[in-house]
């Protein structure tokens, strides 16, 4: 079990992706498309900081929201990589290395989101069953049905 965000493999990989992206941008970023390379670095940075912020949240729902935001940043990053590949803005070997690391982050992030879903489900099971929204006879479920199913 990780004792801090620095021990979390997902965070380590996301930070490595951000660092490698910055290194590639510094070495190969062309002046005429500096805005694009800057956006690529920013999305990699947003990914790593989103993971760190999500890890720091105490509530499973808050964690899930932050990790889903990180997943959106990852999707943006992967889209920008595809554009860079098609435009030739960065060398193909560098793009391939970034894509490989992004795939690792994608896999780890998906696993972490699955873990959070299971954690939330366990919290609901351990909670007060009388007010569980999943129970059709609960007062909360009846109130939600009246409000949203009218």
MOVENTA-V567772 format. One record per residue. RES is the residue in three letters. PSI is psi in degrees with one decimal (NA if undefined). Layout:
((RES;PSI) (RES;PSI))
//
This chain:
((UNK;133.9) (UNK;137.8) (UNK;-12.5) (UNK;168.1) (UNK;-30.5) (UNK;-21.4) (UNK;-9.3) (UNK;119.8) (UNK;-38.1) (UNK;-46.9) (UNK;-43.8) (UNK;-44.4) (UNK;-38.5) (UNK;-40.4) (UNK;-41.1) (UNK;-39.3) (UNK;-44.3) (UNK;-43.8) (UNK;-42.2) (UNK;-37.2) (UNK;-44.4) (UNK;-41.2) (UNK;-45.3) (UNK;-41.0) (UNK;-41.4) (UNK;-41.0) (UNK;-38.5) (UNK;-6.3) (UNK;126.3) (UNK;148.4) (UNK;-39.6) (UNK;-17.8) (UNK;35.3) (UNK;-33.0) (UNK;-36.8) (UNK;-44.6) (UNK;-36.8) (UNK;-40.2) (UNK;-37.1) (UNK;-45.4) (UNK;-40.7) (UNK;-41.4) (UNK;-35.5) (UNK;-38.2) (UNK;-42.1) (UNK;-35.4) (UNK;-52.6) (UNK;-42.1) (UNK;-32.2) (UNK;-38.5) (UNK;-44.3) (UNK;-41.7) (UNK;-41.3) (UNK;-39.5) (UNK;-32.7) (UNK;-9.7) (UNK;141.4) (UNK;-28.1) (UNK;137.9) (UNK;-36.7) (UNK;-42.5) (UNK;-41.2) (UNK;-46.2) (UNK;-43.3) (UNK;-44.4) (UNK;-39.6) (UNK;-30.9) (UNK;-34.6) (UNK;-40.3) (UNK;-37.9) (UNK;-37.2) (UNK;-39.6) (UNK;-38.3) (UNK;-41.2) (UNK;-41.6) (UNK;-45.2) (UNK;-46.9) (UNK;-36.2) (UNK;-42.4) (UNK;-35.7) (UNK;-42.4) (UNK;-40.6) (UNK;-42.8) (UNK;-38.1) (UNK;-45.0) (UNK;-30.7) (UNK;-17.1) (UNK;22.3) (UNK;-28.4) (UNK;156.2) (UNK;143.7) (UNK;-38.1) (UNK;-37.3) (UNK;-41.1) (UNK;-39.0) (UNK;-40.5) (UNK;-41.5) (UNK;-40.4) (UNK;-38.3) (UNK;-44.6) (UNK;-38.1) (UNK;-36.5) (UNK;-37.6) (UNK;-44.6) (UNK;-39.9) (UNK;-46.7) (UNK;-46.9) (UNK;-39.8) (UNK;-40.8) (UNK;-41.4) (UNK;-39.8) (UNK;-39.4) (UNK;-37.5) (UNK;-42.2) (UNK;-43.8) (UNK;-40.4) (UNK;-44.2) (UNK;-38.0) (UNK;-43.7) (UNK;-41.8) (UNK;-39.7) (UNK;-37.4) (UNK;-39.1) (UNK;-42.1) (UNK;-37.2) (UNK;-18.3) (UNK;-174.2) (UNK;111.5) (UNK;-21.5) (UNK;-30.7) (UNK;14.9) (UNK;127.4) (UNK;-20.2) (UNK;-21.6) (UNK;121.9) (UNK;-21.9) (UNK;2.3) (UNK;150.4) (UNK;-37.3) (UNK;-42.4) (UNK;-41.6) (UNK;-42.3) (UNK;-43.0) (UNK;-39.6) (UNK;-40.5) (UNK;-37.4) (UNK;-48.8) (UNK;-9.6) (UNK;21.5) (UNK;NA))
//
